[in-house]
Structure formats: C-alpha cells, structure tokens
Amino acid sequence: MELKKGTTTVGLLCKDAVILAADRRATAGTLIVDKKAQKVHIVNDNTAVTIAGSVSDAQLMLKLIKAETKLKAIRTGRPPTMKETANMLGGFLYSNLRQYSPFPGIAHFLLGGKDAEGVHLYDLYPDGSVSVVDDFTSSGSGSVIAYGVLESHYQKDMSADEGIRLAIKSVNSALQRDSASGNGIDVIKITRNGVERVFGKEINASIEVK
C-alpha cells in the first residue's frame, strides 16, 4: 500500500530578502511520525532550502548540494552563484529520477539565497526542472490552501518583516485545513547579510496569525 505524505512549504521574494517557511509535521499515511521535522534547511552562509516529498531522497539531495557547493567554492575561489547552485541541485534531482525509474524518489525543493547580484528564489521539481520565481511559490499537500492567502496578500515591494508575517499566515492557513501539515512553523530569512533563522514556533491551528 502506498503511504501518502504531505507538508506545506512557502517561498516569498521581497524587495530586500527571500523568506522560506514550512510546517513541522512528517506523515506516513494517516500516521504522524514526527512532530518536530525540519523542512527548512540552511545549505551554507548564502543559501537555504525547503523540502517536501520523500524524506530519504530529500536528505540525500541536501547532503549532496551542501558538499558540492563547498567543493565549488574551493575550486573556483568564490561562492557559487545562485544560478549555479540551482542548476547543480536540479542535476541531482534529474539523476535521482533517472537512476531509479520507474520507481523514482520524489523530492521537491524551494531554493532561496543571495549572491553578488542580489537575492533569488527558485522552484525545483522532482524531475529536475528549475524555475525562477519572481514573486512567491508553495509546495506540498497544503500548498493549494497557502496559495489562496499568497494570491490575496502578496505585494512586490514587501519588506522582509511583511514577508515573514505573510509566510507565517499562509502556512498557518494550511495547518488549519490540511491534516498532513501541522505542529508548528519554521521560517528563514535571507538577505544580503546572509541566512538567518527568524521563526520557529508551535502554533495552535485554531489561532489566526495576523
């Protein structure tokens, strides 16, 4: 029997920052297997990702991209650009898909970070495709709910603080309706100063975040 998994992750591009957020619940079918799952991960001083899908595949891809970005920096004498990082991770996802076809793993990433050109946000699908995001995106079983909040409240010129509040509000809306999402919210902010974990809190699904 296939075990269904779920989550809610959100990425926002603000005028001076990238905001990444996700819930904390990990599920296998109807069973909640972890109430403190980390779904927003720091890759290096400039980059962070959210993960959704198969935990084993996501963890493997995360280890690979952490190692490869370090090697890239050593070989070139500079941190990799966000475009280079996104293409590397997309290549790993594509290779993982092809290697295990017709039974591939499934891992979906939202990649945020900064380089010399500014802050950037990418959406990386399990097939290895890479999409540049210039506003907002969401993944996981609760994404359809989060998108409703994002579509209504997102603005291009949002500050980092406004983006954080909107990310929390959109994920919390999914916590109230998606049974596979829950047990709190984690948020990371990425600016020209680097990566900062700014919010990690258990939130009762009945409480609306203003």
For each residue, the residues with C-beta under 8 A, 3 or more apart:
1: 29
2:
3: 28 29
4: 27 29 180
5: 26 27 28 53 54 55 141 180
6: 25 27 140 141 142 178 179 180 181
7: 22 23 25 26 39 52 53 139 140 141 142 180 181
8: 22 23 138 139 140 141 142 143 145 146 171 174 175 178 181
9: 20 21 22 23 39 40 50 51 52 108 110 138 139 140 143 171
10: 19 20 21 22 50 110 136 137 138 146 150 167 170 171
11: 18 19 20 21 50 110 112 121 123 133 136 137 138
12: 18 19 121 135 136 150 154 158 163 166 167
13: 18 119 120 121 133 134 135 136
14: 17 18 19 119 158 159 160 162 163
15: 156 157 158 159
16: 119 159 160 191 192
17: 14 119 159 160 163 189 190 191
18: 11 12 13 14 112 113 114 119 120 121 189 190
19: 10 11 12 14 112 160 163 164 166 167 187 188 189 190
20: 9 10 11 40 48 49 50 110 112 167 187 188 190
21: 9 10 11 40 50 167 168 170 171 185 186 187 188 199
22: 7 8 9 10 39 40 50 51 52 140 171 185 186
23: 7 8 9 39 142 171 174 175 181 182 183 184 185 186
24: 34 35 36 37 38 39 182 183 184 185 186 202
25: 6 7 32 34 35 37 180 181 182 183
26: 5 7 32 33 34 37 55
27: 4 5 6 30 31 32 33 180
28: 3 5 31 33
29: 1 3 4
30: 27
31: 27 28
32: 25 26 27 35 182 183
33: 26 27 28
34: 24 25 26 37
35: 24 25 32 182 183 184
36: 24 183 184
37: 24 25 26 34 55
38: 24 41 186
39: 7 9 22 23 24 50 51 52 186
40: 9 20 21 22 48 49 50 186 187 188 197
41: 38 48 49 50 51 62
42: 47 48 188 195 197
43: 47 48 49 62 65 66 69 85 113
44: 47 66 69 70 79 195
45: 79 194 195
46: 79 82 113 114 115 190 194 195
47: 42 43 44 69 82 85 111 112 113 114 190 195
48: 20 40 41 42 43 111 112 113 188 190 195
49: 20 40 41 43 62 65 89 109 110 111 112
50: 9 10 11 20 21 22 39 40 41 109 110 139
51: 9 22 39 41 55 58 62 107 108 109
52: 7 9 22 39 58 107 108 109 139 140
53: 5 7 57 58 105 106 107 108 126
54: 5 57 58 105 106 107
55: 5 26 37 51 58 59
56: 59 60 105
57: 53 54 60 61 96 105 106 107
58: 51 52 53 54 55 61 62 107 109
59: 55 56 62 63
60: 56 57 63 64 96
61: 57 58 64 65 89 92 93 96 107 109
62: 41 43 49 51 58 59 65 66
63: 59 60 66 67
64: 60 61 67 68 92
65: 43 49 61 62 68 69 85 88 89 92
66: 43 44 62 63 69 70
67: 63 64 70 71
68: 64 65 71 72 88 92
69: 43 44 47 65 66 72 73 79 80 85 88
70: 44 66 67 73 74
71: 67 68 74 75
72: 68 69 75 76 80 84 88
73: 69 70 76 77 78 79 80
74: 70 71 77
75: 71 72
76: 72 73 80
77: 73 74
78: 73
79: 44 45 46 69 73 115
80: 69 72 73 76 84 85 88 115
81: 84 85 115 116 117
82: 46 47 85 86 111 113 114 115 117 120 122
83: 86 87 120
84: 72 80 81 87 88
85: 43 47 65 69 80 81 82 88 89 111 113
86: 82 83 89 90 111 120 122 124 130
87: 83 84 90 91 130
88: 65 68 69 72 80 84 85 91 92
89: 49 61 65 85 86 92 93 109 111 124 130
90: 86 87 93 94 124 128 129 130
91: 87 88 94 95 128
92: 61 64 65 68 88 89 95 96 128
93: 61 89 90 96 97 107 109 124 125 126 127 128
94: 90 91 97 98 127 128
95: 91 92 98 99 128
96: 57 60 61 92 93 99 100 104 105 107
97: 93 94 100 101 104 105 126 127 128
98: 94 95 101 104
99: 95 96 104
100: 96 97 103 104 105
101: 97 98 104
102:
103: 100
104: 96 97 98 99 100 101 126
105: 53 54 56 57 96 97 100 126
106: 53 54 57 126
107: 51 52 53 54 57 58 61 93 96 126
108: 9 51 52 53 124 125 126 139 140
109: 49 50 51 52 58 61 89 93 123 124
110: 9 10 11 20 49 50 121 122 123 124 133 137 139
111: 47 48 49 82 85 86 89 121 122 123 124
112: 11 18 19 20 47 48 49 119 120 121 122 188 190
113: 18 43 46 47 48 82 85 119 120 190 195
114: 18 46 47 82 118 119 120 190 191 192 194
115: 46 79 80 81 82 118 120
116: 81
117: 81 82 120
118: 114 115 192
119: 13 14 16 17 18 112 113 114 190 191 192
120: 13 18 82 83 86 112 113 114 115 117 132
121: 11 12 13 18 110 111 112 132 133 134 137
122: 82 86 110 111 112 130 131 132 133
123: 11 109 110 111 130 131 133 137 139
124: 86 89 90 93 108 109 110 111 128 129 130 131
125: 93 108 128 129 131
126: 53 93 97 104 105 106 107 108
127: 93 94 97
128: 90 91 92 93 94 95 97 124 125
129: 90 124 125
130: 86 87 89 90 122 123 124
131: 122 123 124 125 137
132: 120 121 122
133: 11 13 110 121 122 123 136 137
134: 13 121
135: 12 13 154 156
136: 10 11 12 13 133 150 154
137: 10 11 110 121 123 131 133
138: 8 9 10 11 142 143 146 147 150 170
139: 7 8 9 50 52 108 110 123 143
140: 6 7 8 9 22 52 108 143 174 180 181
141: 5 6 7 8 178 180 181
142: 6 7 8 23 138 145 146 171 174 175 177 178 180 181
143: 8 9 138 139 140 146 147 174
144: 147 148
145: 8 142 148 149 173 174 176 177 178
146: 8 10 138 142 143 149 150 170 171 173 174
147: 138 143 144 150 151 170
148: 144 145 151 152 173
149: 145 146 152 153 166 169 170 173
150: 10 12 136 138 146 147 153 154 166 170
151: 147 148 154
152: 148 149
153: 149 150 166 169 170
154: 12 135 136 150 151 158 166
155: 158 162
156: 15 135
157: 15
158: 12 14 15 154 155 162 163 166
159: 14 15 16 17 162 163
160: 14 16 17 19 163 164 189 191
161: 164 165
162: 14 155 158 159 165 166
163: 12 14 17 19 158 159 160 166 167 189
164: 19 160 161 167 168 187 189 198 199
165: 161 162 168 169 209 210
166: 12 19 149 150 153 154 158 162 163 169 170
167: 10 12 19 20 21 163 164 170 171 187
168: 21 164 165 171 172 185 187 199 203 209
169: 149 153 165 166 172 173 208 209 210
170: 10 21 138 146 147 149 150 153 166 167 173 174
171: 8 9 10 21 22 23 142 146 167 168 174 175 181 185
172: 168 169 175 176 185 203 205 207 208 209
173: 145 146 148 149 169 170 176 177
174: 8 23 140 142 143 145 146 170 171 177 178 181
175: 8 23 142 171 172 178 181 182 185 203 205
176: 145 172 173 205 206
177: 142 145 173 174
178: 6 8 141 142 145 174 175 181 182
179: 6 182
180: 4 5 6 7 25 27 140 141 142
181: 6 7 8 23 25 140 141 142 171 174 175 178
182: 23 24 25 32 35 175 178 179 205
183: 23 24 25 32 35 36 202
184: 23 24 35 36 200 201 202 203
185: 21 22 23 24 168 171 172 175 199 200 201 203
186: 21 22 23 24 38 39 40 197 199 200
187: 19 20 21 40 164 167 168 197 198 199 200
188: 19 20 21 40 42 48 112 195 196 197 198
189: 17 18 19 160 163 164 195 196 198
190: 17 18 19 20 46 47 48 112 113 114 119 194 195 196
191: 16 17 114 119 160 194 196
192: 16 114 118 119
193: 196
194: 45 46 114 190 191
195: 42 44 45 46 47 48 113 188 189 190
196: 188 189 190 191 193
197: 40 42 186 187 188 200
198: 164 187 188 189
199: 21 164 168 185 186 187
200: 184 185 186 187 197
201: 184 185
202: 24 183 184
203: 168 172 175 184 185 207 209
204: 207
205: 172 175 176 182
206: 176
207: 172 203 204
208: 169 172
209: 165 168 169 172 203
210: 165 169
